[in-house]
Amino acid sequence: MFVGGPVNTVAAYVAQIAKVSDEMGLHLNTSKCELIAHPGSTVTDELLWSFVRVDVCNALLLDAPLFHGAELDKSWSRPCEDLARAAERLSEIVSQDVLIRLRSVFSARKVLHLVHCPPSVSCSALQTVDSVWTDSLLRITNLDLSDIQ
């Protein structure tokens, strides 16, 4: 579950969740709960204090970064490296087979997942992904295509 807002509001929601879950015989495992906050923000609630503290720049949701920062850059660098390595290794296979594999396998799911993340819209790593895909396509097909093509 994701609860957001001012610290007091979040603390009230978490206390209510803990109370209702206790009544149902469930217990809130605070070692698996995360508190995403800026480094300078102060937390006075005892229950929130027991949560794992995560800096805003390192926050992930479903393995996708929530904000601009180091995690966003790191998330984009891995698919680029994987694709470049795959394109280099696959240059000796028939072009049609390689294109099918590149399109359906290498980095496609991770890239699509990251593209749908809000911070990725203005991320500079998209240019890198585009250039890696273009270079791979040109090398594999042995063509010289313009940007429009």
C-alpha positions as CSV (number, residue, x, y, z in Angstrom):
1,M,0.0,0.0,0.0
2,F,1.2,3.5,-0.7
3,V,0.3,6.4,1.6
4,G,1.5,9.9,0.9
5,G,1.2,13.4,2.2
6,P,2.5,15.5,5.1
7,V,4.2,13.6,7.9
8,N,1.3,14.0,10.3
9,T,-1.2,12.7,7.8
10,V,0.9,9.7,6.9
11,A,1.4,8.9,10.6
12,A,-2.4,9.0,11.2
13,Y,-3.0,6.7,8.3
14,V,-0.3,4.3,9.4
15,A,-1.6,4.3,13.0
16,Q,-5.2,3.5,11.7
17,I,-3.9,0.7,9.4
18,A,-1.9,-0.8,12.4
19,K,-5.0,-0.6,14.6
20,V,-7.4,-2.2,12.1
21,S,-4.9,-4.9,11.2
22,D,-4.4,-5.7,14.9
23,E,-8.1,-6.1,15.3
24,M,-8.1,-8.6,12.4
25,G,-5.2,-10.5,13.9
26,L,-2.6,-9.2,11.5
27,H,0.5,-7.3,12.4
28,L,2.3,-4.5,10.5
29,N,5.9,-5.7,9.6
30,T,7.7,-2.4,10.0
31,S,11.0,-3.9,8.8
32,K,9.5,-4.2,5.3
33,C,7.8,-0.8,5.3
34,E,9.6,2.2,3.7
35,L,9.4,5.8,4.5
36,I,10.3,7.9,1.4
37,A,11.4,11.3,2.5
38,H,13.8,14.1,1.8
39,P,17.1,13.9,3.9
40,G,16.3,17.0,5.9
41,S,12.7,16.1,6.9
42,T,12.1,15.2,10.5
43,V,9.9,12.4,11.6
44,T,8.6,12.4,15.2
45,D,6.1,9.6,15.0
46,E,7.5,6.4,16.7
47,L,5.9,4.0,14.3
48,L,7.2,5.9,11.2
49,W,10.6,6.0,12.9
50,S,10.8,2.2,12.8
51,F,10.3,2.2,9.0
52,V,13.2,1.8,6.6
53,R,14.2,5.3,5.5
54,V,14.7,5.8,1.8
55,D,16.0,9.0,0.2
56,V,13.7,10.5,-2.5
57,C,16.4,10.1,-5.1
58,N,16.7,6.4,-4.5
59,A,12.9,5.6,-4.3
60,L,11.6,2.7,-6.4
61,L,8.1,1.4,-7.0
62,L,7.8,-1.9,-8.8
63,D,11.5,-1.7,-9.7
64,A,11.1,1.7,-11.4
65,P,12.4,5.0,-10.1
66,L,9.9,7.5,-8.8
67,F,12.0,10.6,-9.2
68,H,15.0,12.0,-11.1
69,G,18.3,10.9,-9.5
70,A,20.9,8.2,-9.3
71,E,18.4,5.4,-9.5
72,L,16.9,6.6,-12.7
73,D,20.4,6.8,-14.4
74,K,21.3,3.4,-13.0
75,S,18.0,1.9,-14.2
76,W,18.7,3.1,-17.7
77,S,22.3,2.1,-17.9
78,R,21.7,-1.6,-17.5
79,P,19.5,-2.1,-20.6
80,C,21.9,0.0,-22.6
81,E,24.8,-2.2,-21.6
82,D,22.9,-5.4,-22.2
83,L,21.7,-4.3,-25.7
84,A,25.2,-3.1,-26.7
85,R,26.7,-6.4,-25.6
86,A,24.0,-8.5,-27.3
87,A,24.4,-6.6,-30.6
88,E,28.1,-7.1,-30.6
89,R,27.8,-10.8,-30.0
90,L,25.0,-11.3,-32.5
91,S,26.7,-9.6,-35.4
92,E,27.8,-13.0,-36.7
93,I,24.2,-14.4,-37.0
94,V,21.9,-13.9,-40.0
95,S,20.5,-10.4,-39.8
96,Q,16.8,-11.4,-39.9
97,D,17.3,-13.7,-36.9
98,V,19.1,-11.0,-35.0
99,L,16.5,-8.4,-35.6
100,I,13.8,-10.7,-34.3
101,R,15.8,-11.5,-31.2
102,L,16.6,-7.8,-30.6
103,R,13.0,-6.8,-31.0
104,S,11.5,-9.4,-28.8
105,V,14.1,-10.3,-26.2
106,F,17.0,-8.0,-25.3
107,S,16.1,-5.2,-22.9
108,A,12.7,-4.8,-24.5
109,R,10.6,-5.4,-21.4
110,K,12.8,-3.4,-19.0
111,V,13.0,-0.5,-21.5
112,L,9.2,-0.4,-22.0
113,H,8.7,-0.5,-18.2
114,L,11.1,2.4,-17.7
115,V,9.6,4.4,-20.6
116,H,6.3,4.3,-18.8
117,C,7.7,5.8,-15.6
118,P,7.0,9.5,-15.2
119,P,10.6,10.7,-14.6
120,S,11.8,9.0,-17.8
121,V,10.0,11.5,-20.0
122,S,12.8,14.1,-19.7
123,C,15.6,11.7,-18.9
124,S,18.8,12.2,-20.9
125,A,19.3,8.4,-21.0
126,L,16.6,8.1,-23.6
127,Q,19.1,9.6,-26.1
128,T,21.6,6.9,-25.1
129,V,19.0,4.2,-25.6
130,D,18.1,5.5,-28.9
131,S,21.7,5.7,-30.1
132,V,22.5,2.2,-28.9
133,W,19.4,0.8,-30.7
134,T,20.2,2.8,-33.9
135,D,23.9,1.8,-33.9
136,S,22.9,-1.9,-33.3
137,L,20.4,-1.8,-36.1
138,L,22.9,-0.2,-38.5
139,R,25.7,-2.6,-37.6
140,I,23.5,-5.7,-37.9
141,T,21.7,-4.8,-41.1
142,N,24.8,-3.2,-42.7
143,L,22.8,-0.2,-43.8
144,D,23.4,3.5,-43.6
145,L,20.1,5.1,-42.5
146,S,19.3,8.7,-41.9
147,D,17.4,9.9,-38.8
148,I,14.2,10.2,-40.8
149,Q,14.5,6.7,-42.1
